[in-house]
Amino acid sequence: MISAILPTYNPADLAFERGEGAYLFTADDRRFLDFTSGIGVTSLGHAHPHIVKALKEQASKLWHCSNLYTIPDQQRLAERLVANSFADTAFFCNSGGEAVEAGIKMARRYHHGAGHPERFRIICAENAFHGRTLADIAAGGQEKHTQGFGPVVDGFDHVPFANLNALRAAIGEETAAILIEPVQGEGGIRPAPDDYLQGLRAAADEFGLLLFFDEVQCGMGRTGRFFAHEWAGVTPDIVAVAKGIGGGFPLGACLASEKAAASMDSGSHGSTYGGNPLAMAAGNAVLDILLGDGFLDHVATMGTLLRERLDDLATCHRGIVTDVRGLGLMLGLECAVPNRDLMTKLRGNGLLTLTAGDHVLRMLPPLVIEESHVDEAMEILEKTCREWE
Ligand SMILES: *Cc1c(COP(=O)(O)O)cnc(C)c1O
């Protein structure tokens, strides 16, 4: 008999009752160090007092009123995102998948408005992940996500990740945009080289394409910059964000330059919930901290520290970890053993991690971790490796 919950997930037999900073607790008070952040979402840790306060205050005033009315905190969050990025404008939604979908629609609409409706195709990378809507799974291009859900939405071409020649060769008369994750997440924690991202900008300019980055996982401070693409000094036209932006409250945004958004006029797109007062309270509270003095530097410092310690681990346990890669606090261990088994053993020893791709153990610790959390995680990792050997 089918479970009451549609069985599209296969959850561990482990439930949490509460969270505090980098830790999760079960009802019987077992403690776990959370290096998943709910898949990159609770970036400021669990139950951060500033976010809790902001949400509690907003919850007693107004949750939702629809975009038929002015939402002052939405204006404020949009202005702050614009002031701290390449963007001139923001569309709010509730998830990463919707943020990417909005960007795809915007790219098509841009060329339509410019008198080129034939330009609707988007070049994407192999091994990409862009969400689960019909257009997003077509953009992701992974058989395991599209199988049985056909016909696949037309208009997405795939090229090997981080190969500029292959990408340039795929540009045709119908190409509208390039859609890339600056650091591939689900596909296996692969940072794109800076010169690749710079080459994408040059190709987009040369052929009149929009450059669209999916920063749903790597954005919002995760890599030690507000956006991952800042490391390469590249200016995109459209960026999708979600996950970390709400600190755990469902919130996504599609950010765009004035040029890219030129044809998104009144009525062209929408969302009932998107940008509601409760979500905006969460988003503004998250930005208070993310944009606070020295916060992103702290993320970069912790990222470097964890990276060095993981490199040491790989050197000492070659039979288990063969390589470390990533950027900031978005890190992946290439595993010589089945990555799921390693994740399960780590969980047994009190450390929560994720997998990515077929061979990678993924870590997305909260951005607020301190050196003591890195020490604790490394102790569990070393102990688990020794037990395995
Ligand atoms: C998680 C993710 C998405 C989808 O986000 P949802 O909130 O699950 O819809 C899209 N792109 C990337 C890069 C992601 O990591």
The ligand as an SDF file (V2000), in Angstrom:
LIG
                    3D

 15 15  0  0  0  0  0  0  0  0999 V2000
   18.1430   23.1700   -5.0470 C   0  0  0  0  0  0  0  0  0  0  0  0
   18.4500   23.7640   -6.3760 C   0  0  0  0  0  0  0  0  0  0  0  0
   17.4260   24.1560   -7.2520 C   0  0  0  0  0  0  0  0  0  0  0  0
   15.9570   23.9040   -6.9610 C   0  0  0  0  0  0  0  0  0  0  0  0
   15.5270   24.5440   -5.8200 O   0  0  0  0  0  0  0  0  0  0  0  0
   14.1120   24.1370   -5.1520 P   0  0  0  0  0  0  0  0  0  0  0  0
   13.9520   25.1240   -4.0420 O   0  0  0  0  0  0  0  0  0  0  0  0
   14.2530   22.7210   -4.6900 O   0  0  0  0  0  0  0  0  0  0  0  0
   13.0740   24.2770   -6.2010 O   0  0  0  0  0  0  0  0  0  0  0  0
   17.7840   24.7740   -8.4300 C   0  0  0  0  0  0  0  0  0  0  0  0
   19.0730   24.9800   -8.7430 N   0  0  0  0  0  0  0  0  0  0  0  0
   20.0750   24.6120   -7.9320 C   0  0  0  0  0  0  0  0  0  0  0  0
   21.4830   24.9050   -8.3290 C   0  0  0  0  0  0  0  0  0  0  0  0
   19.8100   23.9840   -6.7310 C   0  0  0  0  0  0  0  0  0  0  0  0
   20.8020   23.5880   -5.9290 O   0  0  0  0  0  0  0  0  0  0  0  0
  1  2  1  0
  2  3  1  0
  2 14  2  0
  3  4  1  0
  3 10  2  0
  4  5  1  0
  5  6  1  0
  6  7  2  0
  6  8  1  0
  6  9  1  0
 10 11  1  0
 11 12  2  0
 12 13  1  0
 12 14  1  0
 14 15  1  0
M  END
$$$$
